[in-house]
Amino acid sequence: MIVLASKSASRQAMLTAAGVAFEARPVALDERAVEAALGDAPPAQVALALARAKALAVDEAAALVLGSDSLVVCDGRRFDKPASREDAATHLRFFSGKEMELHSAAALARSGAVVWDHAAVVRLHVRDLSDDFIASYLAAEWPEVGYCVGVFRIEAMGVQLFDSIEGDHFTVLGMPLLPVLGALRDMAELPA
């Protein structure tokens, strides 16, 4: 059994569906402080640093700990989860008609050391969003999308934001699952 350093319902659902035994232990991590320490680092590096920090934040000597994080970049600007419904609407108006990059990373740690990590990127082409659509979308999806970077759940109405998506479905959900499963098999945590 591994420890998942996350309260993300999406990450938990992915692991459950894949047959991975885990215990969820969300961590209290000042993500903004980690990001600030990295300055203008590339998005993949920031996502990896956050995933590593989460994996290392769980104090569990013997267990393998999985940390994961995602961030969105659009027009060179990095976005965090929206702070309010109004902030979410502002994000959606900014994304409208543009390409959004979603960077998702995962890290595995054991005994206080990172033993594996991986980052992936997905390109999501946001269609032109009307103010009426944004209002109706947030009326239906808030507050759930307030916990999501990019203000969407692809497994729900968030799919309506996009014209096309280039990349792995699991990465869109918030974790590069296939590489994680491969690493777990390599470490004999899952049958090969």
C-alpha positions as CSV (number, residue, x, y, z in Angstrom):
1,M,0.0,0.0,0.0
2,I,1.2,3.5,-0.8
3,V,0.4,6.8,0.8
4,L,-1.2,9.5,-1.4
5,A,-0.2,13.0,-0.1
6,S,-3.4,14.5,-1.5
7,K,-7.1,15.1,-0.8
8,S,-7.8,15.3,-4.6
9,A,-10.9,13.3,-5.4
10,S,-9.7,12.9,-9.0
11,R,-6.3,11.5,-8.0
12,Q,-8.0,9.2,-5.5
13,A,-10.5,8.0,-8.2
14,M,-7.6,7.3,-10.7
15,L,-5.7,5.2,-8.2
16,T,-8.8,3.3,-7.1
17,A,-9.9,2.6,-10.7
18,A,-6.4,1.4,-11.5
19,G,-6.5,-1.0,-8.5
20,V,-3.7,0.7,-6.5
21,A,-4.1,0.3,-2.7
22,F,-3.5,3.6,-1.0
23,E,-4.2,5.6,2.1
24,A,-4.9,9.3,1.5
25,R,-3.1,11.7,3.8
26,P,-3.5,15.3,2.7
27,V,-0.6,17.5,3.6
28,A,-0.5,21.1,4.7
29,L,2.0,22.7,2.4
30,D,2.5,26.4,1.6
31,E,2.5,25.9,-2.2
32,R,2.9,29.7,-2.9
33,A,6.2,29.7,-0.8
34,V,7.5,26.8,-2.8
35,E,6.6,28.6,-6.0
36,A,8.1,31.9,-4.8
37,A,11.4,30.1,-4.0
38,L,11.6,28.9,-7.6
39,G,11.2,32.4,-9.1
40,D,10.8,32.2,-12.9
41,A,11.5,28.5,-13.2
42,P,9.8,26.7,-16.1
43,P,6.3,25.4,-15.3
44,A,7.3,21.7,-15.4
45,Q,10.0,22.4,-12.9
46,V,7.5,24.1,-10.6
47,A,5.0,21.3,-10.9
48,L,7.8,18.8,-10.1
49,A,9.0,20.8,-7.1
50,L,5.5,20.9,-5.7
51,A,4.9,17.2,-6.2
52,R,8.3,16.4,-4.5
53,A,7.5,18.7,-1.6
54,K,4.1,17.0,-1.1
55,A,5.7,13.5,-1.2
56,L,8.3,14.6,1.3
57,A,5.8,16.3,3.6
58,V,4.3,13.0,4.8
59,D,6.4,11.6,7.7
60,E,6.2,7.9,6.9
61,A,9.6,6.1,7.1
62,A,8.7,2.8,5.5
63,A,5.9,3.6,3.1
64,L,6.2,4.8,-0.5
65,V,4.5,8.3,-0.6
66,L,3.0,9.7,-3.8
67,G,2.8,13.5,-4.2
68,S,1.3,15.2,-7.3
69,D,0.5,18.7,-8.4
70,S,-0.8,20.5,-11.5
71,L,-0.5,24.0,-12.7
72,V,-1.9,26.0,-15.7
73,V,0.0,28.4,-18.0
74,C,-1.8,30.6,-20.5
75,D,-0.1,33.3,-22.5
76,G,3.0,32.9,-20.4
77,R,1.1,33.5,-17.2
78,R,0.9,30.9,-14.4
79,F,-2.5,30.4,-12.8
80,D,-3.4,28.9,-9.4
81,K,-6.7,27.8,-8.2
82,P,-9.2,30.6,-8.2
83,A,-9.6,32.4,-4.9
84,S,-13.4,33.1,-5.4
85,R,-16.2,32.6,-7.9
86,E,-15.4,36.1,-9.3
87,D,-11.7,35.1,-9.7
88,A,-12.8,32.0,-11.5
89,A,-14.9,34.0,-14.0
90,T,-11.8,36.3,-14.5
91,H,-9.6,33.2,-15.2
92,L,-12.2,31.8,-17.7
93,R,-12.5,35.1,-19.6
94,F,-8.6,35.2,-19.8
95,F,-8.5,31.6,-21.1
96,S,-11.2,32.2,-23.7
97,G,-10.0,31.5,-27.3
98,K,-6.5,30.7,-26.1
99,E,-4.3,27.6,-25.7
100,M,-3.8,26.6,-22.1
101,E,-1.0,24.3,-21.0
102,L,-1.6,22.0,-18.0
103,H,1.5,20.7,-16.4
104,S,1.0,17.7,-14.1
105,A,3.8,16.1,-12.1
106,A,4.1,13.2,-9.7
107,A,6.9,12.1,-7.3
108,L,7.4,9.1,-5.1
109,A,9.4,9.3,-1.9
110,R,10.5,6.8,0.7
111,S,12.3,7.4,4.0
112,G,12.6,11.2,3.3
113,A,14.1,11.0,-0.2
114,V,12.5,11.3,-3.6
115,V,13.1,8.0,-5.5
116,W,11.2,8.9,-8.7
117,D,9.5,11.8,-10.4
118,H,7.9,12.6,-13.7
119,A,6.3,15.7,-15.3
120,A,3.9,15.8,-18.3
121,V,2.1,18.6,-20.2
122,V,-1.2,18.7,-22.0
123,R,-2.3,21.5,-24.4
124,L,-6.0,22.4,-24.1
125,H,-7.5,24.7,-26.8
126,V,-10.1,26.8,-25.1
127,R,-13.0,27.8,-27.3
128,D,-14.4,31.3,-27.3
129,L,-16.5,31.6,-24.1
130,S,-19.4,34.0,-23.9
131,D,-20.2,35.8,-20.6
132,D,-23.5,33.9,-20.6
133,F,-21.7,30.6,-20.8
134,I,-19.3,31.5,-18.1
135,A,-22.1,32.5,-15.8
136,S,-24.1,29.4,-16.4
137,Y,-21.0,27.2,-16.2
138,L,-20.1,28.6,-12.8
139,A,-23.7,28.4,-11.6
140,A,-23.5,24.7,-12.2
141,E,-19.9,23.9,-11.3
142,W,-19.1,26.2,-8.4
143,P,-17.7,25.5,-5.8
144,E,-16.2,22.2,-7.1
145,V,-14.1,23.9,-9.8
146,G,-12.8,26.3,-7.2
147,Y,-10.5,23.4,-6.1
148,C,-9.2,22.9,-9.7
149,V,-6.4,24.7,-11.4
150,G,-7.8,25.9,-14.7
151,V,-11.3,26.1,-13.3
152,F,-12.5,22.9,-14.8
153,R,-13.2,19.2,-14.2
154,I,-12.7,17.4,-17.5
155,E,-14.9,14.6,-16.2
156,A,-17.8,17.0,-15.7
157,M,-19.0,20.1,-17.6
158,G,-15.4,21.4,-17.9
159,V,-15.2,19.4,-21.1
160,Q,-17.4,22.1,-22.7
161,L,-14.6,24.7,-22.4
162,F,-12.5,23.1,-25.1
163,D,-12.3,22.7,-28.8
164,S,-9.5,20.2,-28.7
165,I,-7.0,18.6,-26.2
166,E,-3.5,17.3,-27.1
167,G,-2.1,14.9,-24.5
168,D,-2.9,12.2,-22.1
169,H,-6.3,12.0,-20.4
170,F,-4.9,11.1,-17.0
171,T,-2.6,14.1,-17.1
172,V,-5.7,16.3,-17.7
173,L,-7.3,14.7,-14.7
174,G,-4.3,15.9,-12.6
175,M,-1.7,13.2,-12.5
176,P,0.5,11.4,-15.1
177,L,-1.0,8.0,-14.1
178,L,0.6,5.7,-16.7
179,P,4.2,6.7,-15.7
180,V,3.2,6.4,-12.0
181,L,1.9,2.9,-12.5
182,G,5.1,2.0,-14.4
183,A,7.2,3.3,-11.5
184,L,5.1,1.3,-9.0
185,R,5.7,-1.8,-11.0
186,D,9.4,-1.1,-11.3
187,M,9.5,-0.8,-7.5
188,A,7.5,-4.0,-7.0
189,E,4.6,-2.1,-5.4
190,L,2.4,-3.6,-8.2
191,P,2.7,-6.9,-10.0
192,A,4.6,-6.7,-13.2
